[in-house]
Amino acid sequence: MAVVDGTRELMRHDLEVWPEDAGARGDGCVGRRDRESGMTRRGFLAAAGLGAAVLVAGGIVWRVAPWRDWLGTAGDAVGVDVPGAPHITKRDFTLHSRYVDEPVDYSIAWPPGSEPGDPLPVCFALPGRGGAPPMGFADFVAAGMRKHQTQPFAVVGVDGGISYWHRRKTGEDRLSMLLRELVPVCARRYHLGGGGRRRAIIGWSMGGYGALVAAETEPKLFAAVVAVGPAVWTSYDAMMLGPRDAFDDAADFAEYDVIARADRLAGVPVRVDCGKRDPFYGYVTYLKAALPEPAVVLYGNGGHDYDFFHRVAPADVRFIGRALR
């Protein structure tokens, strides 16, 4: 999953003091086309590394670094074999939103054995900053189905922009776009989700924050929420040591502080995955302490990177599949 970007390098460069590890205190639709293209991992790493080197050398803060989405086909990943991907039906669409000025790209993947129009449970997938719809996750769903580890469910990925999935002073509001437009469109037009809690949500990095803030805003809408390497902070000042543009000001941070609002997820199955070398690890320990039981927060070897996100994906699929039964 190539959702990684320069924020990792930026935060390591600028952030000298991490928050105390809370765990140590005892407290983780218009138009469509088939899409099979994707950036290779080697190409992504080369481009990201070059961009980071240029920006750091020039002393430029990487505020709008291009956060990448998962590969269009996750099997393209080095060392990752995802069987079943050829049997997935993927389509791309465009949403003209009241809440986002430019057209919003979104994609739908129907699992093996199903086709457009079939009523199915659905998982909404949110990419990192600047990422396109993260449709590589659907390949892991197909692999889980082949191994009889999950029931079928569709994946709906949506363009993430750079506004951190909440209403901004610019007027952009991707949270409302997701909850008020895309979720109803998928239920009405594509028969995905529908009545009851047949929806889940997953996100990576900025999208992990987005998954949490969406579920906290509408906890009855989702049967499960998964956040992988979520971009969370304990304060506005902490965020200003990193990307500096995730929130407009301290009041904006307080309104959408997912750690302070974590109790809203009571009764919602929650899973958080975070690498121990992830720049957000220290903040995730505070999130773990705030989440109501029985939330699952797991720390693993790895960082805020492609390899770690791929490694935990099969377990994320199983977690979502159980919740959507």
Backbone hydrogen bonds, N-H to C=O, Kabsch-Sander energy under -0.5 kcal/mol:
donor,donor_aa,acceptor,acceptor_aa,energy
2,A,69,D,-0.5
3,V,1,M,-1.4
8,R,5,D,-0.9
10,L,6,G,-2.9
11,M,7,T,-3.0
12,R,8,R,-2.1
13,H,9,E,-1.9
14,D,10,L,-2.4
15,L,11,M,-2.8
16,E,14,D,-0.8
18,W,16,E,-0.5
22,A,20,E,-0.7
24,A,21,D,-1.2
25,R,22,A,-1.3
26,G,23,G,-1.5
27,D,22,A,-1.6
30,V,94,T,-3.2
31,G,29,C,-0.5
44,F,40,T,-2.4
45,L,41,R,-2.8
46,A,42,R,-2.2
47,A,43,G,-2.2
48,A,44,F,-3.0
49,G,45,L,-2.6
50,L,46,A,-2.2
51,G,47,A,-2.4
52,A,48,A,-2.5
53,A,49,G,-2.2
54,V,50,L,-2.3
55,L,51,G,-2.3
56,V,52,A,-2.7
57,A,53,A,-2.3
58,G,54,V,-1.7
59,G,56,V,-1.3
60,I,55,L,-2.6
63,R,61,V,-1.8
65,A,62,W,-0.5
67,W,65,A,-1.1
67,W,129,R,-1.2
68,R,4,V,-0.8
76,D,73,T,-2.1
77,A,74,A,-2.1
80,V,77,A,-1.6
81,D,79,G,-0.5
82,V,80,V,-0.6
85,A,82,V,-1.0
87,H,84,G,-1.6
88,I,85,A,-2.0
89,T,110,W,-1.7
90,K,88,I,-0.6
91,R,108,I,-2.3
92,D,33,R,-1.4
93,F,106,Y,-3.3
95,L,104,V,-3.2
97,S,95,L,-0.9
104,V,95,L,-2.9
105,D,103,P,-0.6
106,Y,93,F,-2.1
107,S,157,G,-2.7
108,I,91,R,-2.5
109,A,155,V,-2.6
110,W,89,T,-2.9
114,S,111,P,-1.7
118,D,115,E,-2.3
120,L,191,H,-1.6
122,V,198,R,-2.1
123,C,154,A,-2.2
124,F,200,A,-2.6
125,A,156,V,-3.0
126,L,202,I,-2.6
128,G,68,R,-0.5
130,G,161,G,-4.0
131,G,128,G,-2.4
135,M,133,P,-2.0
137,F,134,P,-1.1
138,A,135,M,-1.3
139,D,136,G,-1.1
140,F,136,G,-0.8
140,F,137,F,-0.5
141,V,137,F,-1.5
142,A,138,A,-2.1
143,A,139,D,-2.0
144,G,140,F,-2.4
145,M,141,V,-2.2
146,R,142,A,-2.2
147,K,143,A,-1.6
148,H,145,M,-1.8
149,Q,144,G,-3.3
150,T,144,G,-0.7
154,A,121,P,-2.5
155,V,109,A,-2.0
156,V,123,C,-2.4
157,G,107,S,-2.0
157,G,155,V,-0.6
158,V,125,A,-1.6
159,D,105,D,-2.9
160,G,131,G,-2.7
163,S,160,G,-0.5
166,H,163,S,-0.8
168,R,172,E,-2.6
171,G,168,R,-2.2
173,D,99,Y,-2.0
177,M,173,D,-1.9
178,L,174,R,-2.1
179,L,175,L,-2.7
180,R,176,S,-2.9
181,E,176,S,-0.7
181,E,177,M,-1.0
182,L,177,M,-2.7
183,V,178,L,-2.3
185,V,181,E,-2.4
186,C,182,L,-2.5
187,A,183,V,-1.8
188,R,184,P,-2.9
189,R,185,V,-2.9
190,Y,185,V,-0.8
190,Y,186,C,-0.8
191,H,187,A,-0.6
192,L,186,C,-2.4
193,G,120,L,-2.7
193,G,191,H,-0.5
194,G,192,L,-1.3
198,R,196,G,-1.1
200,A,122,V,-2.1
201,I,224,A,-1.6
202,I,124,F,-2.8
203,G,226,V,-1.6
204,W,126,L,-1.7
205,S,228,V,-2.6
207,G,204,W,-2.3
208,G,205,S,-0.6
209,Y,205,S,-1.8
210,G,206,M,-2.3
211,A,207,G,-2.5
212,L,208,G,-1.8
213,V,209,Y,-2.7
214,A,210,G,-2.4
215,A,211,A,-2.1
216,E,212,L,-2.4
217,T,213,V,-1.7
218,E,214,A,-2.3
221,L,218,E,-1.9
222,F,218,E,-0.5
222,F,219,P,-0.5
223,A,199,R,-4.2
224,A,199,R,-0.6
225,V,269,P,-2.1
226,V,201,I,-2.4
227,A,271,R,-2.4
228,V,203,G,-2.7
229,G,227,A,-0.6
229,G,273,D,-3.6
231,A,205,S,-2.0
232,V,230,P,-1.5
239,M,235,S,-1.8
240,M,236,Y,-1.9
241,L,237,D,-0.6
241,L,238,A,-1.1
242,G,239,M,-1.8
244,R,239,M,-1.5
253,F,249,D,-2.2
254,A,250,A,-2.5
255,E,251,A,-2.0
256,Y,252,D,-1.3
257,D,254,A,-0.9
258,V,256,Y,-1.0
261,R,257,D,-1.7
262,A,259,I,-1.2
264,R,261,R,-2.1
265,L,262,A,-2.1
266,A,263,D,-1.5
268,V,265,L,-2.5
271,R,225,V,-2.2
272,V,296,V,-2.8
273,D,227,A,-2.1
274,C,298,L,-2.1
276,K,300,G,-2.8
277,R,302,G,-3.0
278,D,275,G,-1.6
281,Y,278,D,-2.2
284,V,280,F,-2.4
285,T,281,Y,-1.6
286,Y,282,G,-0.7
286,Y,283,Y,-0.7
287,L,283,Y,-1.7
288,K,284,V,-2.7
289,A,285,T,-1.7
290,A,286,Y,-1.4
291,L,287,L,-1.8
295,A,292,P,-1.6
296,V,270,V,-2.9
297,V,295,A,-0.6
298,L,272,V,-3.1
298,L,296,V,-0.5
300,G,274,C,-1.7
305,D,303,G,-1.6
309,F,305,D,-2.2
310,H,306,Y,-2.1
311,R,307,D,-2.2
312,V,308,F,-1.7
313,A,309,F,-0.7
313,A,310,H,-0.7
316,D,312,V,-2.0
317,V,313,A,-2.4
318,R,314,P,-2.0
319,F,315,A,-2.3
320,I,316,D,-2.3
321,G,317,V,-2.9
322,R,318,R,-2.2
323,A,319,F,-1.6
324,L,320,I,-1.7
325,R,322,R,-1.0
